[in-house]
Amino acid sequence: MINKRKITFLLGIFIILFGVNSLNAQLKQGDLVDGIAAVIGDEIVLESDVNEQMNYAKQQGTTNIDKCEFLESLLNNKLLVYEARKDTLIENRSAVIKEQANAKYQQLLSQFPDEKTMLTAYKFRNGYEMKNAIEKIDTDQYYAQAKYQRITEKADVTPNEVTDFYNMFKTQLPQVKDEISLSQIMMYPKLTEAHKEDLINRLKKIKKDIEGGETFESQARIYSEDPGSASNGGLMKNISKGQMVKPFEAAALNLQEGEISDPIESEFGYHIIQLVRRSGKIYDARHILLMATPTDEEIKTAKVKLDSIKGLITNGKMTFKDAAFRFSDDKRTKFNAGVITAADGSSKLERESVPGIISYELAGLNKGDITNAFEDKDERDRKTVKIIKIEDVIPSHQITLETDYDRIKQMALNKTRNEMVEKFVNSKLPTTFISIDGRYDDCAFKGNWKKDAVKK
């Protein structure tokens, strides 16, 4: 049977390196004002860090939570960070990380009416403290991941090792749920010239009214269709250069403070922009957005075009791959033959994870079939039209070498990598200063953390 603690160690490394990396998930009330659970070298594990990882695991459905196991996962991670900082082959990216932390800070700030409101929401006393917290999180993630990759860069498994892994653990490997492989061609319905002209003329009138005495702020509250800024009078504060889409930024940075742009088009729709303040690479701006929401007739036109493309494909005059490259507006799939990928990069999607709108369109279709054009929305809630092809259907089954070799190989490779990391960590324990709080005296750690620890 796979050792339970080994699984926890493996899961812990994965979560810490590749999961829960947003500020909202990391920084909550009490995170920075709590006890120290452990010190490894000059790295600190806070009690809140342990609680955060436990809460995340619970959210993912993990049962039988053992706080000691989560602490050990964090100890492993912090030791990787500590060793990475001493590794001369790992690039020092302090300056880049600091700049990115400042950009994240400004991005968060743009979502609040002012800095005080943001600091109150995240429970920080001042901006300096919050920026340092963001920088610390990003630094730890960078160094831990870099060291993990350095330790495991030569990891590999032979076909015999894959077979051995399967034979050893096949009774514990999960059953594969019903899966499906899909490809898509997605289009944003094109606005007619008359529709575009109407949006532009509406913005011109709003601009004229502002110049005639109305305030930009009041007009934004009335007319802007940007849900993030309309209620704040269209104001977006502390925008970093490079943060906004190019047409918006180009227009904003070509203005003088107080000046209002002519209507400009972006992927979100049509805007007028007022530059409020500029200081170096940071600026404040107000905007009024009229979204490019297609009419029913424009959606119908897009569907007709996609159905004609489907006809070319089914008649053998064009492959789905070529059609996706030529016609799809989805940058994530058009260069990949239209293939929709899962979160792990696989082309196999669990049936139950397919959105309801798509599942409805796929009903009754078989491998190789293509849907008729249908209306959907993208991740930004913009209307789209799509056709989807069923590339493969994989019924629910127990994992076997014959049907899931690549999946099993990845599992075996992950096991090898984490054994390499575990071996590395254990080799460093005797020469690393370790101090663990007395509240963890009863923990039965897998590694020699307690033996080498200085009790507090």
DRENMITI-781558 format. One record per residue (C-alpha): residue in three letters; x, y, z. Coordinates in steps of 0.5 Angstrom, whole numbers, plus 500, padded with zeros to 3 digits. Example, Ala and Ser with C-alpha at 12.3 -4.5 7.8 and 13.67 -1.06 7.14 Angstrom:
ALA525491516;SER527498514;
//
This chain:
MET500500500;ILE502507498;ASN505510505;LYS500515507;ARG505520509;LYS509520503;ILE502522499;THR501527504;PHE509530503;LEU507529495;LEU501533496;GLY504538500;ILE509540495;PHE504540490;ILE500545493;ILE505549496;LEU509550489;PHE503550484;GLY497552488;VAL493557492;ASN498562489;SER493568489;LEU493574494;ASN486573496;ALA488565498;GLN494567502;LEU493573506;LYS487573511;GLN485576517;GLY490574522;ASP495571517;LEU501576519;VAL499577527;ASP500570530;GLY505565533;ILE511562529;ALA510554528;ALA517553526;VAL524556524;ILE528552518;GLY535556517;ASP532563517;GLU526561514;ILE519562518;VAL513557518;LEU507561521;GLU501558525;SER497561520;ASP501558514;VAL499551517;ASN492553518;GLU491555511;GLN494549508;MET489545512;ASN483549510;TYR485549503;ALA485541503;LYS478541506;GLN476545501;GLN479540496;GLY475534499;THR481532504;THR478528510;ASN482525516;ILE486532516;ASP492531521;LYS496538522;CYS502535524;GLU502532516;PHE501539514;LEU506542518;GLU511537515;SER509539508;LEU511546510;LEU517544513;ASN519541507;ASN517547503;LYS521552507;LEU527548507;LEU527548499;VAL527555500;TYR532556505;GLU537551500;ALA535555494;ARG537562496;LYS544559497;ASP544555490;THR548560486;LEU545556480;ILE538559481;GLU538566479;ASN537571484;ARG530575481;SER529579487;ALA529586483;VAL524582478;ILE519579484;LYS519586487;GLU517590481;GLN512584480;ALA509585487;ASN509593486;ALA505591480;LYS500586484;TYR499591489;GLN497597484;GLN492592481;LEU489590487;LEU489598489;SER485599482;GLN479595485;PHE478599491;PRO476607492;ASP482608496;GLU488605499;LYS486606506;THR480601504;MET484596501;LEU489596507;THR483595512;ALA480590507;TYR486586507;LYS488587515;PHE494591514;ARG497597517;ASN500600511;GLY502599504;TYR509598506;GLU507592510;MET502589505;LYS507590499;ASN512586503;ALA507580504;ILE506580497;GLU513580495;LYS515574501;ILE509570498;ASP512571491;THR519570493;ASP518563497;GLN514560491;TYR519562486;TYR525559490;ALA521553492;GLN519551485;ALA526553482;LYS529548487;TYR524543486;GLN526543479;ARG533543480;ILE533537484;THR528533479;GLU531536473;LYS534529471;ALA528525473;ASP526520468;VAL522513468;THR523507464;PRO518503461;ASN520497466;GLU519502472;VAL512504469;THR510497469;ASP513496476;PHE509502479;TYR503500476;ASN504493478;MET505495485;PHE500500486;LYS494498481;THR489496486;GLN490503489;LEU490507483;PRO483511481;GLN478509476;VAL477514470;LYS471517470;ASP467518463;GLU472522459;ILE471526452;SER476530448;LEU473536444;SER476541439;GLN472547438;ILE472553433;MET470560437;MET468566434;TYR466573437;PRO460575433;LYS462581428;LEU458588429;THR455591423;GLU458598421;ALA451601423;HIS452598430;LYS459601431;GLU457608429;ASP452608434;LEU456606439;ILE461611437;ASN456617436;ARG453615443;LEU460616446;LYS461623442;LYS455625445;ILE457624452;LYS464627451;LYS460633448;ASP456633454;ILE462633459;GLU465639455;GLY458642456;GLY458642464;GLU457635466;THR462631470;PHE465625467;GLU464622474;SER456623473;GLN456620466;ALA460614468;ARG455612473;ILE450613468;TYR452610462;SER459606463;GLU458598462;ASP464597466;PRO462593472;GLY468594475;SER469602475;ALA462605473;SER460605480;ASN466609482;GLY465614477;GLY469610472;LEU475611476;MET481606476;LYS487608480;ASN494607480;ILE494603473;SER501600472;LYS504601465;GLY503595461;GLN497593465;MET491595461;VAL490593454;LYS494596448;PRO489601445;PHE486603452;GLU493605454;ALA496608448;ALA490613448;ALA490614456;LEU498616455;ASN497620449;LEU493625453;GLN494631458;GLU492631465;GLY484632465;GLU484631457;ILE478626454;SER480622448;ASP476621442;PRO472614442;ILE477608442;GLU476601440;SER478595445;GLU477588445;PHE472590451;GLY468595446;TYR468602445;HIS471607451;ILE472615452;ILE478616457;GLN480621461;LEU487622464;VAL486624471;ARG494623474;ARG500621471;SER507619475;GLY512616471;LYS509609470;ILE503609474;TYR497613472;ASP490614474;ALA484614469;ARG477615468;HIS473611462;ILE466610460;LEU465603456;LEU460601452;MET460594451;ALA460591444;THR454586445;PRO452583439;THR445584437;ASP441577435;GLU441579428;GLU449579429;ILE449573433;LYS445569427;THR450572422;ALA456569426;LYS452562426;VAL451562419;LYS458563418;LEU460557422;ASP455553420;SER458554413;ILE465552415;LYS462546418;GLY459544411;LEU466545408;ILE469540414;THR464535413;ASN465535405;GLY472534406;LYS474541403;MET478543409;THR480539416;PHE477542423;LYS485543424;ASP485548418;ALA479551420;ALA480552427;PHE487556425;ARG484560420;PHE477562423;SER477561431;ASP478567435;ASP480563441;LYS487564442;ARG488558446;THR486553442;LYS486556434;PHE494554434;ASN492547437;ALA488544432;GLY482547436;VAL483542442;ILE480544449;THR485542454;ALA484540461;ALA487544467;ASP493539467;GLY494540460;SER491533458;SER486533452;LYS481528456;LEU476532459;GLU471529465;ARG464529462;GLU461531468;SER466537468;VAL464540461;PRO459546462;GLY452545461;ILE451549455;ILE456545451;SER453538454;TYR446540451;GLU449541444;LEU453534445;ALA447530447;GLY446524442;LEU452526438;ASN458520437;LYS465520436;GLY467525430;ASP461529430;ILE460536430;THR455540433;ASN451546429;ALA453553431;PHE451555438;GLU451561442;ASP455561448;LYS460566453;ASP467566454;GLU470567461;ARG469574461;ASP462573459;ARG462576452;LYS457573447;THR461568442;VAL458562437;LYS462556437;ILE462549433;ILE465543437;LYS467536434;ILE468530439;GLU475527437;ASP474521442;VAL470518447;ILE473514453;PRO468510458;SER469510465;HIS474504466;GLN479502471;ILE486505469;THR490500466;LEU497500462;GLU494498455;THR489504456;ASP492509460;TYR500508459;ASP501516459;ARG497517465;ILE501512469;LYS508514467;GLN506521469;MET504518476;ALA511514476;LEU515520474;ASN511524480;LYS513519485;THR520519483;ARG521526483;ASN518527490;GLU522521492;MET528525490;VAL526531494;GLU525527500;LYS532524500;PHE535531499;VAL531534504;ASN533528509;SER540529507;LYS540537509;LEU536536516;PRO543534520;THR546541518;THR540545518;PHE538549524;ILE531547526;SER526550531;ILE519547532;ASP514550537;GLY512545543;ARG505545541;TYR508540536;ASP512535541;ASP507529540;CYS507529532;ALA510523529;PHE514526523;LYS516522517;GLY523526517;ASN528527523;TRP525534524;LYS524533532;LYS531529533;ASP535535530;ALA530541532;VAL532545538;LYS525545542;LYS522552544;
//
